[in-house]
């Protein structure tokens, strides 16, 4: 297999907030994430990958001792663009 030599420039932020009930049990979480990656090939051409989202998770204890989790995802899953081109 052959590949393309690239340089990756990464910039991102991630804020994770756990939420507990009054007895200290983990019941949900909220995660805010934003990232921009720039892939530059050896010939100087680049592509930018950008995404920003909020993910919320809720856990419910079932009667048999297992958990049911519900994840909600909002935001921009991914955006590909050229450095000087259209978005």
GULUMKOL-763375 format. One record per residue: residue number from 1; residue in three letters; chain; x, y, z of N, C-alpha, C in turn. Coordinates in steps of 0.2 Angstrom, whole numbers, plus 5000, padded with zeros to 4 digits. Example, Ala and Ser with C-alpha at 12.3 -4.5 7.8 and 13.67 -1.06 7.14 Angstrom:
// GULUMKOL-763375
    nr   rest   kette    n.x    n.y    n.z   ca.x   ca.y   ca.z    c.x    c.y    c.z
     1    ALA       A   5066   4972   5039   5062   4978   5039   5066   4984   5039
     2    SER       A   5064   4989   5035   5068   4995   5036   5064   5000   5039
END
This chain:
// GULUMKOL-763375
    nr   rest   kette    n.x    n.y    n.z   ca.x   ca.y   ca.z    c.x    c.y    c.z
     1    UNK       A   5004   4994   5000   5000   5000   5000   5004   5006   5000
     2    UNK       A   5003   5011   4996   5006   5017   4996   5002   5023   5000
     3    UNK       A   5006   5028   5003   5002   5033   5006   5004   5040   5004
     4    UNK       A   5002   5045   5006   5003   5052   5005   5006   5055   5011
     5    UNK       A   5013   5057   5010   5016   5060   5016   5012   5067   5018
     6    UNK       A   5010   5068   5024   5007   5074   5026   5009   5076   5033
     7    UNK       A   5008   5083   5034   5009   5086   5040   5002   5088   5043
     8    UNK       A   5001   5086   5050   4995   5087   5053   4996   5093   5058
     9    UNK       A   4991   5098   5057   4991   5104   5062   4984   5103   5066
    10    UNK       A   4985   5102   5072   4979   5101   5076   4977   5107   5081
    11    UNK       A   4971   5109   5081   4969   5114   5086   4962   5112   5089
    12    UNK       A   4961   5111   5095   4955   5109   5098   4954   5111   5105
    13    UNK       A   4947   5110   5107   4946   5111   5114   4940   5106   5116
    14    UNK       A   4940   5103   5122   4935   5098   5124   4933   5100   5131
    15    UNK       A   4927   5101   5133   4925   5102   5139   4920   5097   5141
    16    UNK       A   4922   5093   5146   4918   5087   5148   4915   5089   5155
    17    UNK       A   4908   5088   5156   4905   5089   5163   4901   5083   5165
    18    UNK       A   4904   5080   5170   4900   5074   5173   4894   5077   5177
    19    UNK       A   4888   5074   5178   4883   5076   5182   4881   5070   5187
    20    UNK       A   4881   5071   5193   4880   5066   5198   4873   5068   5202
    21    UNK       A   4870   5062   5205   4864   5063   5209   4866   5065   5216
    22    UNK       A   4861   5066   5221   4863   5068   5227   4867   5063   5231
    23    UNK       A   4867   5057   5229   4871   5051   5233   4878   5050   5229
    24    UNK       A   4879   5054   5224   4886   5053   5221   4886   5049   5215
    25    UNK       A   4880   5046   5213   4880   5042   5207   4880   5046   5200
    26    UNK       A   4884   5044   5196   4885   5047   5189   4878   5045   5185
    27    UNK       A   4875   5051   5183   4868   5050   5180   4868   5053   5173
    28    UNK       A   4873   5058   5171   4873   5060   5165   4879   5064   5164
    29    UNK       A   4880   5066   5157   4886   5070   5156   4885   5075   5150
    30    UNK       A   4889   5080   5149   4888   5085   5144   4895   5086   5141
    31    UNK       A   4896   5086   5135   4903   5086   5132   4903   5091   5126
    32    UNK       A   4906   5097   5127   4907   5102   5121   4914   5101   5118
    33    UNK       A   4914   5100   5111   4920   5099   5108   4920   5103   5101
    34    UNK       A   4926   5106   5100   4927   5109   5094   4934   5108   5092
    35    UNK       A   4935   5107   5085   4942   5105   5083   4943   5107   5076
    36    UNK       A   4949   5108   5074   4951   5110   5067   4957   5107   5066
    37    UNK       A   4958   5102   5061   4964   5099   5059   4965   5101   5052
    38    UNK       A   4972   5103   5050   4974   5105   5044   4979   5099   5041
    39    UNK       A   4977   5096   5036   4982   5091   5033   4985   5094   5027
    40    UNK       A   4992   5094   5027   4996   5097   5022   5000   5092   5019
    41    UNK       A   4999   5091   5012   5003   5086   5008   5010   5089   5007
    42    UNK       A   5015   5084   5005   5022   5086   5004   5022   5092   4998
    43    UNK       A   5017   5092   4994   5017   5097   4988   5014   5103   4990
    44    UNK       A   5012   5104   4997   5010   5111   4999   5002   5111   4999
    45    UNK       A   4999   5107   4996   4991   5107   4996   4989   5105   5002
    46    UNK       A   4983   5108   5004   4980   5107   5011   4973   5106   5011
    47    UNK       A   4970   5103   5016   4963   5102   5017   4962   5103   5024
    48    UNK       A   4956   5106   5026   4954   5108   5033   4948   5103   5035
    49    UNK       A   4949   5100   5040   4943   5096   5043   4941   5100   5050
    50    UNK       A   4935   5102   5050   4932   5106   5056   4926   5103   5058
    51    UNK       A   4925   5102   5065   4919   5100   5068   4918   5103   5075
    52    UNK       A   4912   5104   5077   4910   5107   5083   4903   5104   5085
    53    UNK       A   4903   5102   5091   4897   5098   5093   4896   5098   5101
    54    UNK       A   4890   5097   5103   4888   5095   5110   4885   5089   5110
    55    UNK       A   4887   5085   5115   4885   5078   5116   4882   5077   5123
    56    UNK       A   4876   5075   5124   4873   5074   5131   4872   5067   5131
    57    UNK       A   4873   5064   5137   4872   5057   5139   4868   5056   5145
    58    UNK       A   4863   5053   5145   4859   5051   5151   4859   5044   5152
    59    UNK       A   4860   5042   5159   4859   5035   5161   4853   5033   5165
    60    UNK       A   4850   5028   5164   4844   5026   5168   4846   5018   5171
    61    UNK       A   4845   5017   5177   4846   5011   5180   4840   5007   5179
    62    UNK       A   4841   5001   5176   4836   4996   5175   4835   4991   5181
    63    UNK       A   4829   4988   5181   4827   4984   5187   4832   4978   5188
    64    UNK       A   4835   4976   5182   4839   4970   5183   4847   4972   5184
    65    UNK       A   4848   4978   5186   4855   4980   5187   4859   4983   5182
    66    UNK       A   4856   4983   5176   4860   4986   5170   4858   4993   5169
    67    UNK       A   4861   4997   5164   4860   5004   5163   4857   5004   5156
    68    UNK       A   4853   5009   5154   4851   5011   5148   4854   5018   5147
    69    UNK       A   4857   5019   5141   4860   5026   5140   4857   5029   5134
    70    UNK       A   4856   5035   5134   4853   5039   5128   4858   5045   5127
    71    UNK       A   4861   5045   5121   4865   5050   5119   4862   5055   5114
    72    UNK       A   4863   5061   5115   4860   5066   5110   4866   5070   5107
    73    UNK       A   4866   5070   5101   4872   5074   5097   4869   5080   5094
    74    UNK       A   4872   5086   5095   4870   5092   5091   4876   5095   5088
    75    UNK       A   4875   5098   5083   4881   5102   5080   4883   5100   5073
    76    UNK       A   4889   5102   5071   4892   5101   5065   4897   5094   5065
    77    UNK       A   4894   5089   5062   4898   5083   5063   4905   5083   5060
    78    UNK       A   4905   5086   5054   4912   5087   5050   4911   5092   5044
    79    UNK       A   4916   5096   5043   4916   5100   5038   4923   5100   5034
    80    UNK       A   4923   5098   5028   4929   5098   5024   4929   5104   5020
    81    UNK       A   4935   5108   5020   4936   5114   5016   4943   5115   5013
    82    UNK       A   4944   5119   5008   4951   5120   5006   4953   5127   5010
    83    UNK       A   4959   5128   5011   4961   5134   5015   4958   5141   5012
    84    UNK       A   4958   5142   5006   4956   5148   5003   4950   5147   4999
    85    UNK       A   4946   5142   4999   4941   5140   4995   4934   5141   4999
    86    UNK       A   4929   5139   4995   4922   5139   4999   4921   5135   5005
    87    UNK       A   4917   5136   5009   4916   5132   5015   4910   5128   5014
END
